[in-house]
Amino acid sequence: ISQAAIQSYERRRRGGMDSTYTYYSDYKQIDSRQFIVTADQNIGGSYSILASLGTNRLIDRDGTNERITLNTRSLGLQYLGLKYDSKVWLDSYQSNGTFTGYRIFNNYYFDDHSILNFNVQKGPILDVQALNPNNEELLRRIMTTNYTIGLTRRIGAKDTFAFNFTRGFYSDNNQVNSYDLNWDRILFD
């Protein structure tokens, strides 16, 4: 093993922490303010342990002005390989009681430019009424399980295209199919 390889290995990322703040308002006049802190720590080889704390404050501005807070605590495991990586999260939600969910993210790298992903997620619907466990009209708290398959392709140094298909199943027996196409372009280097 060369000295450069040893030095590169010693300088590898061993852990980190980041935070995210997101605000959005949707067509149903639901406002969401979400703050999340996420940390990861390498535990040897290609594996890292993950942890996350978050809070999401939801306000229904459609006449009722109802408010609810969804707190999240998550633990996960990450594997990073040359051709494949995966993250598995177990989520604990607190909002008028405690309930659980999960997230599984898988990526397979055909080459440096093409990625196939398959994701499975189970979590609550981010809606004030849907988070209420006592809401008889909506058959209690509504959860969703989503299955996503997608392809991401980088073309050249500045363009990345992604196509995803998601099939969602809701705990109130509704279902949804969604498609998305993303084009990311780097304008300045």
Disulfide bonds with the S-S distance in Angstrom:
none
